[in-house]
Every structure is written in structure tokens, then in C-alpha cells.
Amino acid sequence: MARRAGKLLLAGLALGAGVLGAVAFRPDAGARPAAAAGQYELAGRVVRVADGDTFNVLVQGRQQRVRLASIDAPEVTKDKERPGQPFAQASRDALANLVAGKELTMICYEKDRYERNICDVPLAGGMTANQKQVESGMAWANMEGRGKFMRDARLPPLERQARQAGRGLWRQADPVPPWVWRYQCWQKQQC
């Protein structure tokens, strides 16, 4: 499975690099239109980090879920039926070090089927939390579906650099992308 996952990831990178998804303007309370069409800003304080690509932010007294755009982090779970992935806790901790307790203004694209705001999370210094997670080897550039979720063309090169340097999850011999893990392990129960 691991070798096949690596081939799938490489095929996805080759086919999907630079593909940009369509976006829709779907503001909520606390959301303001951003400069680019179809995007909106969401500003608030991070109150909980769920995993390496998802956190809750407090906006006008109400929690909103944020999913980092263009990346996918190792799966965290406490469910015995759906085991988590190696490096999941390290990825969660890395994101918490970047955003926990901070007041942030995110650039969001849309809401997904789970009602999470799909956002880039700008940080001081010019990079996004999305880019930092990939650069440090704590997440993949999300090439699921031939890159249909990729909005930041800078992420695949950052992933290649992290892989070549053996940072984070790239210390493993053949890490399995989360989108492959969810299918093989959780749906097919072939962990």
C-alpha cells in the first residue's frame, strides 16, 4: 500500500501542480469581503487546534471551524475503528505552535461539506500557516483528486524540499498521504 501511495502522490503532483479551484463567496458572521473576488476574510482568536490542518476560531462570540486550504495533515483519531497516522500528534503540535491563542485574519475561499471555512492563514513574516506546515514536513500539499483542492502553487515545491531534507513525516520510509489513508484504512479497513 505504501509504495502504491507514493506512486499516487507523484502522479497527483505531476497532473495537479498549479491547478486552482473555483471559489464561492459564502460569508458568515465576522466575515468581510476580501480584495479578490470570491474570497472573504475571517478574523478571530484561535481557541482550539484539532489537528495539523484544522482549528477553531472565536468570531464575535461564536466558534467557527477553519480548515487550512491546499494542505492535508496526518489523521488524528481516538476511534479504535479508525486509527490515526504516524506524525499526527507532531503535526497538530506544530500547528498549535503557529496559531494557538493568536488573533488572526484568514483569507477564506468557501465552506466545505462539513461547514468548515477553507482558508489561507497568513502569519507574520509573509508565509502562511499552510506553507509552514508543508515546509516543516508536517503536512502534504493536497494533491487529492489531481490537485483539485490546490490553491497555492508554492506548496508542491515546499513539499519537495521538505521531502529531500527528510523533515517531519518525511523521516518515514514511505509516508501515506491522508487522502489515501482515509480510503485504504478507514473505508477499506486495510491498515
Backbone as CSV, one residue per row, in Angstrom:
resi,resn,N_x,N_y,N_z,CA_x,CA_y,CA_z,C_x,C_y,C_z
1,MET,0.827,-1.189,0.000,0.000,0.000,0.000,0.870,1.252,0.000
2,ALA,1.952,1.235,0.782,2.786,2.434,0.888,3.433,2.778,-0.442
3,ARG,3.936,1.763,-1.173,4.561,2.030,-2.474,3.529,2.594,-3.443
4,ARG,2.327,2.010,-3.440,1.256,2.500,-4.311,0.879,3.935,-3.950
5,ALA,0.835,4.230,-2.655,0.504,5.588,-2.209,1.525,6.583,-2.734
6,GLY,2.801,6.209,-2.712,3.844,7.093,-3.225,3.668,7.365,-4.707
7,LYS,3.312,6.308,-5.459,3.075,6.475,-6.895,1.864,7.370,-7.142
8,LEU,0.803,7.164,-6.334,-0.384,8.017,-6.481,-0.054,9.469,-6.195
9,LEU,0.753,9.705,-5.167,1.131,11.070,-4.820,1.939,11.705,-5.945
10,LEU,2.899,10.963,-6.500,3.706,11.514,-7.593,2.845,11.804,-8.817
11,ALA,1.916,10.907,-9.117,1.025,11.151,-10.257,0.179,12.391,-10.007
12,GLY,-0.308,12.534,-8.794,-1.110,13.709,-8.458,-0.317,14.985,-8.563
13,LEU,0.956,14.944,-8.133,1.797,16.136,-8.242,2.026,16.503,-9.702
14,ALA,2.282,15.496,-10.522,2.548,15.763,-11.932,1.324,16.326,-12.638
15,LEU,0.164,15.780,-12.326,-1.052,16.213,-13.009,-1.670,17.461,-12.413
16,GLY,-1.476,17.681,-11.112,-2.227,18.724,-10.460,-1.478,19.972,-10.058
17,ALA,-0.182,20.041,-10.257,0.571,21.217,-9.801,0.028,22.481,-10.438
18,GLY,-0.278,23.429,-9.588,-0.727,24.724,-10.075,-2.201,24.815,-10.405
19,VAL,-2.960,23.725,-10.218,-4.385,23.773,-10.511,-5.080,24.593,-9.432
20,LEU,-5.899,25.529,-9.850,-6.627,26.375,-8.907,-8.095,26.006,-8.931
21,GLY,-8.698,25.870,-7.747,-10.110,25.525,-7.651,-10.988,26.760,-7.757
22,ALA,-12.216,26.551,-8.175,-13.181,27.645,-8.203,-13.594,27.973,-6.776
23,VAL,-13.921,29.211,-6.540,-14.278,29.635,-5.193,-15.632,30.320,-5.205
24,ALA,-16.271,30.300,-4.048,-17.572,30.952,-3.909,-17.551,31.840,-2.685
25,PHE,-18.216,32.991,-2.757,-18.293,33.903,-1.620,-19.438,33.446,-0.732
26,ARG,-19.085,32.965,0.474,-20.082,32.498,1.421,-19.751,33.051,2.793
27,PRO,-19.958,34.328,3.020,-19.584,34.910,4.302,-20.504,34.468,5.426
28,ASP,-19.950,34.517,6.646,-20.691,34.244,7.874,-20.546,35.454,8.770
29,ALA,-21.074,35.362,9.972,-20.871,36.427,10.959,-19.378,36.608,11.171
30,GLY,-18.908,37.819,11.106,-17.490,38.099,11.300,-16.682,38.022,10.028
31,ALA,-17.311,37.658,8.946,-16.601,37.561,7.677,-16.804,38.846,6.888
32,ARG,-15.704,39.316,6.278,-15.766,40.522,5.454,-15.218,40.192,4.071
33,PRO,-15.780,40.782,3.022,-15.235,40.523,1.691,-13.763,40.916,1.621
34,ALA,-12.971,40.099,0.978,-11.550,40.380,0.770,-11.376,41.012,-0.602
35,ALA,-10.159,41.354,-0.938,-9.879,42.053,-2.188,-10.206,41.209,-3.421
36,ALA,-9.884,39.930,-3.403,-10.098,39.082,-4.576,-11.543,38.601,-4.626
37,ALA,-12.082,38.541,-5.821,-13.459,38.083,-5.998,-13.597,36.649,-5.502
38,GLY,-14.697,36.372,-4.812,-14.965,35.022,-4.339,-14.316,34.677,-3.020
39,GLN,-13.509,35.557,-2.475,-12.855,35.298,-1.199,-13.495,36.163,-0.120
40,TYR,-13.297,35.753,1.129,-13.748,36.560,2.255,-12.737,36.436,3.386
41,GLU,-12.704,37.438,4.237,-11.830,37.419,5.402,-12.615,36.931,6.607
42,LEU,-11.920,36.226,7.479,-12.489,35.770,8.734,-11.464,36.112,9.808
43,ALA,-11.867,36.905,10.787,-10.938,37.351,11.822,-11.425,36.905,13.187
44,GLY,-10.486,36.397,13.998,-10.836,35.979,15.348,-9.636,35.380,16.059
45,ARG,-9.892,34.886,17.276,-8.839,34.304,18.105,-8.948,32.783,18.069
46,VAL,-7.811,32.118,17.870,-7.773,30.657,17.822,-7.967,30.118,19.241
47,VAL,-8.987,29.269,19.408,-9.311,28.741,20.733,-9.078,27.237,20.860
48,ARG,-8.908,26.539,19.746,-8.666,25.090,19.798,-8.016,24.641,18.499
49,VAL,-6.974,23.820,18.621,-6.344,23.211,17.451,-6.710,21.734,17.470
50,ALA,-7.422,21.290,16.441,-7.916,19.908,16.386,-6.869,18.943,15.852
51,ASP,-6.179,19.361,14.790,-5.143,18.526,14.183,-4.214,19.414,13.376
52,GLY,-3.433,18.855,12.487,-2.426,19.622,11.766,-2.945,20.511,10.664
53,ASP,-4.252,20.470,10.393,-4.806,21.347,9.359,-6.168,21.925,9.716
54,THR,-6.582,21.805,10.980,-7.914,22.272,11.379,-7.875,22.883,12.778
55,PHE,-8.559,24.025,12.929,-8.660,24.644,14.250,-9.973,25.408,14.361
56,ASN,-10.304,25.800,15.596,-11.489,26.619,15.857,-11.039,28.028,16.181
57,VAL,-11.801,28.997,15.682,-11.526,30.401,15.940,-12.797,31.036,16.509
58,LEU,-12.627,31.910,17.483,-13.753,32.604,18.091,-13.989,33.901,17.325
59,VAL,-15.176,34.008,16.710,-15.561,35.159,15.897,-16.857,35.713,16.458
60,GLN,-16.814,36.923,16.982,-17.999,37.579,17.544,-18.737,36.659,18.516
61,GLY,-17.991,36.029,19.417,-18.569,35.180,20.445,-19.013,33.804,19.992
62,ARG,-18.739,33.467,18.742,-19.174,32.183,18.191,-17.973,31.451,17.578
63,GLN,-17.833,30.157,17.883,-16.726,29.394,17.308,-17.020,29.013,15.864
64,GLN,-15.988,29.156,15.048,-16.059,28.738,13.648,-14.898,27.780,13.398
65,ARG,-15.136,26.781,12.587,-14.115,25.795,12.248,-13.380,26.282,11.007
66,VAL,-12.041,26.178,11.039,-11.193,26.573,9.907,-10.371,25.370,9.474
67,ARG,-10.370,25.108,8.182,-9.555,24.049,7.581,-8.557,24.744,6.679
68,LEU,-7.262,24.487,6.876,-6.235,25.125,6.065,-6.359,24.664,4.612
69,ALA,-6.430,25.619,3.705,-6.576,25.334,2.279,-5.297,24.703,1.734
70,SER,-5.452,23.863,0.749,-4.357,23.340,-0.073,-3.424,22.366,0.627
71,ILE,-3.705,21.997,1.874,-2.837,21.028,2.556,-3.689,19.913,3.151
72,ASP,-3.028,18.818,3.495,-3.676,17.719,4.203,-2.654,17.169,5.183
73,ALA,-3.025,17.135,6.457,-2.124,16.703,7.519,-2.468,15.281,7.956
74,PRO,-1.521,14.586,8.587,-1.790,13.225,9.069,-3.029,13.196,9.960
75,GLU,-3.798,12.135,9.822,-5.073,12.000,10.522,-4.879,11.692,12.008
76,VAL,-5.571,12.468,12.850,-5.616,12.247,14.295,-6.950,11.598,14.597
77,THR,-6.957,10.574,15.428,-8.231,9.985,15.849,-8.046,9.229,17.151
78,LYS,-9.122,9.162,17.896,-9.142,8.371,19.126,-10.026,7.139,18.940
79,ASP,-10.623,7.023,17.778,-11.539,5.936,17.444,-10.738,4.680,17.094
80,LYS,-10.961,3.583,17.805,-10.227,2.335,17.541,-10.571,1.750,16.182
81,GLU,-11.739,2.079,15.684,-12.159,1.600,14.364,-11.432,2.350,13.237
82,ARG,-10.978,3.572,13.545,-10.312,4.413,12.542,-9.000,4.923,13.134
83,PRO,-7.942,4.115,13.064,-6.676,4.527,13.681,-6.071,5.768,13.027
84,GLY,-5.322,6.516,13.827,-4.630,7.698,13.331,-3.327,7.333,12.629
85,GLN,-2.706,8.341,12.054,-1.472,8.147,11.300,-0.249,8.547,12.107
86,PRO,0.915,7.983,11.731,2.163,8.464,12.324,2.327,9.962,12.051
87,PHE,2.914,10.673,12.978,3.192,12.112,12.907,1.953,12.980,13.083
88,ALA,0.792,12.375,13.360,-0.427,13.170,13.531,-0.309,14.126,14.716
89,GLN,0.182,13.643,15.841,0.295,14.499,17.024,1.370,15.568,16.814
90,ALA,2.470,15.208,16.192,3.532,16.186,15.914,3.013,17.284,14.986
91,SER,2.202,16.909,14.001,1.618,17.882,13.080,0.662,18.814,13.817
92,ARG,-0.172,18.251,14.682,-1.099,19.064,15.484,-0.322,20.032,16.364
93,ASP,0.728,19.542,17.019,1.542,20.389,17.893,2.218,21.517,17.109
94,ALA,2.682,21.200,15.896,3.336,22.218,15.061,2.349,23.326,14.693
95,LEU,1.114,22.954,14.332,0.115,23.974,14.005,-0.242,24.783,15.253
96,ALA,-0.359,24.111,16.388,-0.658,24.825,17.638,0.435,25.848,17.943
97,ASN,1.693,25.499,17.719,2.786,26.453,17.942,2.683,27.677,17.038
98,LEU,2.096,27.507,15.872,1.947,28.619,14.928,0.751,29.516,15.232
99,VAL,-0.374,28.915,15.704,-1.613,29.689,15.750,-2.337,29.746,17.097
100,ALA,-2.083,28.826,18.003,-2.886,28.730,19.234,-2.899,30.043,20.017
101,GLY,-4.106,30.491,20.359,-4.287,31.689,21.161,-4.093,33.002,20.425
102,LYS,-3.757,32.960,19.161,-3.476,34.184,18.399,-4.735,34.764,17.763
103,GLU,-4.708,36.091,17.610,-5.723,36.797,16.826,-5.251,36.757,15.379
104,LEU,-6.071,36.192,14.505,-5.680,36.021,13.101,-6.757,36.559,12.174
105,THR,-6.323,36.973,11.003,-7.243,37.299,9.914,-6.918,36.349,8.777
106,MET,-7.855,35.484,8.459,-7.666,34.461,7.448,-8.317,34.876,6.134
107,ILE,-7.752,34.423,5.051,-8.324,34.630,3.718,-8.999,33.316,3.341
108,CYS,-10.327,33.353,3.234,-11.094,32.128,3.032,-11.695,32.086,1.630
109,TYR,-11.916,30.871,1.164,-12.403,30.643,-0.192,-13.853,30.186,-0.243
110,GLU,-14.212,29.336,0.710,-15.534,28.711,0.686,-15.730,27.944,1.990
111,LYS,-16.900,27.332,2.122,-17.158,26.376,3.193,-17.261,25.003,2.553
112,ASP,-16.715,23.992,3.254,-16.802,22.640,2.711,-18.074,21.954,3.210
113,ARG,-18.226,20.705,2.879,-19.446,19.976,3.234,-19.619,19.787,4.735
114,TYR,-18.533,19.989,5.506,-18.601,19.903,6.963,-18.766,21.281,7.605
115,GLU,-19.025,22.296,6.779,-19.216,23.689,7.215,-17.939,24.317,7.779
116,ARG,-16.780,23.793,7.383,-15.515,24.403,7.775,-15.170,25.485,6.765
117,ASN,-14.629,26.599,7.248,-14.117,27.651,6.371,-12.779,27.165,5.816
118,ILE,-12.628,27.175,4.514,-11.391,26.732,3.868,-10.549,27.979,3.624
119,CYS,-9.407,28.076,4.342,-8.691,29.351,4.399,-7.175,29.212,4.272
120,ASP,-6.554,30.291,3.794,-5.122,30.515,3.965,-4.993,31.315,5.256
121,VAL,-3.941,31.015,6.021,-3.762,31.646,7.330,-2.436,32.407,7.331
122,PRO,-2.468,33.698,6.931,-1.236,34.495,6.893,-0.626,34.663,8.286
123,LEU,0.699,34.587,8.335,1.450,34.775,9.571,2.418,35.941,9.403
124,ALA,2.920,36.436,10.512,3.964,37.467,10.455,5.158,36.882,9.690
125,GLY,5.791,37.680,8.878,6.940,37.218,8.113,6.612,36.865,6.675
126,GLY,5.328,36.872,6.314,4.967,36.699,4.915,4.510,35.312,4.500
127,MET,4.776,34.292,5.291,4.313,32.946,4.930,2.959,32.697,5.570
128,THR,2.275,31.670,5.093,1.031,31.236,5.709,1.307,30.033,6.609
129,ALA,0.387,29.767,7.533,0.490,28.554,8.353,0.436,27.327,7.448
130,ASN,-0.320,27.425,6.369,-0.422,26.342,5.393,0.977,26.013,4.853
131,GLN,1.691,27.038,4.412,3.037,26.851,3.861,4.011,26.339,4.916
132,LYS,3.925,26.886,6.137,4.825,26.457,7.222,4.627,24.972,7.542
133,GLN,3.382,24.508,7.550,3.128,23.102,7.843,3.758,22.200,6.784
134,VAL,3.659,22.579,5.529,4.249,21.780,4.455,5.768,21.897,4.478
135,GLU,6.282,23.097,4.653,7.730,23.332,4.664,8.431,22.541,5.775
136,SER,7.769,22.393,6.918,8.373,21.685,8.046,8.120,20.179,7.999
137,GLY,7.447,19.704,6.962,7.182,18.277,6.840,6.061,17.803,7.749
138,MET,5.145,18.678,8.091,4.039,18.315,8.967,2.722,18.142,8.218
139,ALA,2.749,18.342,6.898,1.550,18.156,6.070,1.984,17.993,4.616
140,TRP,1.084,17.452,3.838,1.277,17.311,2.399,0.641,18.499,1.681
141,ALA,1.185,18.856,0.532,0.446,19.692,-0.413,-0.693,18.794,-0.891
142,ASN,-1.922,19.245,-0.781,-3.076,18.380,-1.033,-3.282,18.163,-2.526
143,MET,-2.832,17.008,-2.999,-2.961,16.685,-4.414,-4.057,15.649,-4.664
144,GLU,-4.926,15.465,-3.674,-6.052,14.560,-3.849,-6.865,15.015,-5.065
145,GLY,-7.364,14.070,-5.823,-8.189,14.410,-6.983,-7.435,15.218,-8.018
146,ARG,-6.168,14.852,-8.260,-5.310,15.527,-9.248,-5.132,17.009,-8.956
147,GLY,-5.141,17.347,-7.675,-4.875,18.730,-7.286,-6.081,19.643,-7.286
148,LYS,-7.288,19.092,-7.279,-8.481,19.945,-7.343,-8.639,20.833,-6.114
149,PHE,-7.922,20.519,-5.025,-8.004,21.343,-3.819,-6.822,22.302,-3.689
150,MET,-5.927,22.301,-4.661,-4.707,23.111,-4.596,-5.001,24.547,-5.028
151,ARG,-4.747,25.483,-4.119,-4.944,26.904,-4.411,-3.646,27.687,-4.323
152,ASP,-2.597,27.062,-3.797,-1.312,27.740,-3.606,-0.227,26.934,-4.326
153,ALA,0.160,27.406,-5.492,1.149,26.699,-6.318,2.527,26.636,-5.663
154,ARG,2.747,27.377,-4.575,4.039,27.326,-3.881,4.177,26.087,-3.011
155,LEU,3.083,25.405,-2.727,3.137,24.271,-1.805,3.841,23.031,-2.352
156,PRO,3.579,22.568,-3.584,4.311,21.384,-4.053,5.841,21.544,-4.011
157,PRO,6.417,22.698,-4.402,7.876,22.836,-4.251,8.329,22.810,-2.785
158,LEU,7.537,23.383,-1.882,7.881,23.320,-0.454,7.853,21.880,0.036
159,GLU,6.895,21.106,-0.437,6.840,19.692,-0.060,8.060,18.942,-0.584
160,ARG,8.450,19.188,-1.829,9.641,18.531,-2.385,10.882,18.848,-1.552
161,GLN,11.021,20.108,-1.140,12.170,20.497,-0.313,12.148,19.782,1.034
162,ALA,10.993,19.705,1.668,10.874,19.019,2.960,11.188,17.535,2.803
163,ARG,10.708,16.950,1.726,10.951,15.527,1.451,12.452,15.281,1.257
164,GLN,13.100,16.113,0.434,14.531,15.946,0.172,15.372,16.137,1.424
165,ALA,14.939,17.026,2.312,15.673,17.288,3.550,15.318,16.292,4.657
166,GLY,14.303,15.462,4.437,13.894,14.484,5.436,13.289,15.115,6.683
167,ARG,12.544,16.211,6.493,11.922,16.892,7.632,10.573,16.266,7.986
168,GLY,10.279,16.236,9.290,8.973,15.809,9.773,8.592,14.418,9.311
169,LEU,7.399,14.299,8.727,6.889,12.997,8.311,7.738,12.362,7.221
170,TRP,8.587,13.147,6.573,9.446,12.611,5.519,10.628,11.836,6.085
171,ARG,10.729,11.740,7.420,11.716,10.847,8.046,11.296,9.399,7.880
172,GLN,10.010,9.175,7.652,9.489,7.821,7.443,9.918,7.318,6.071
173,ALA,10.020,6.011,5.928,10.446,5.419,4.659,9.472,5.727,3.523
174,ASP,8.194,5.588,3.762,7.200,5.785,2.694,5.884,6.249,3.310
175,PRO,5.796,7.527,3.728,4.576,8.001,4.382,3.370,7.957,3.435
176,VAL,2.224,7.661,4.014,0.987,7.526,3.239,0.203,8.832,3.327
177,PRO,-0.125,9.436,2.191,-0.923,10.670,2.218,-2.263,10.442,2.910
178,PRO,-2.753,11.437,3.640,-4.017,11.270,4.378,-5.196,10.873,3.501
179,TRP,-5.280,11.386,2.276,-6.413,11.025,1.418,-6.358,9.554,1.038
180,VAL,-5.167,8.975,0.926,-5.017,7.540,0.669,-5.327,6.770,1.953
181,TRP,-4.832,7.270,3.094,-5.084,6.646,4.396,-6.583,6.545,4.681
182,ARG,-7.310,7.646,4.455,-8.745,7.636,4.742,-9.454,6.567,3.906
183,TYR,-9.038,6.409,2.669,-9.669,5.423,1.798,-9.251,4.000,2.179
184,GLN,-7.922,3.751,2.201,-7.428,2.398,2.450,-7.730,1.918,3.860
185,CYS,-7.414,2.743,4.844,-7.508,2.317,6.241,-8.925,2.447,6.781
186,TRP,-9.557,3.576,6.546,-10.853,3.814,7.154,-11.996,3.192,6.348
187,GLN,-11.968,3.323,5.042,-13.076,2.785,4.245,-12.894,1.303,3.951
188,LYS,-11.686,0.925,3.522,-11.412,-0.457,3.156,-10.955,-1.312,4.335
189,GLN,-10.618,-0.653,5.453,-10.119,-1.291,6.668,-8.887,-2.149,6.395
190,GLN,-7.970,-1.606,5.582,-6.719,-2.268,5.250,-5.556,-1.429,5.769
191,CYS,-5.430,-1.367,7.084,-4.387,-0.556,7.712,-3.091,-1.350,7.861
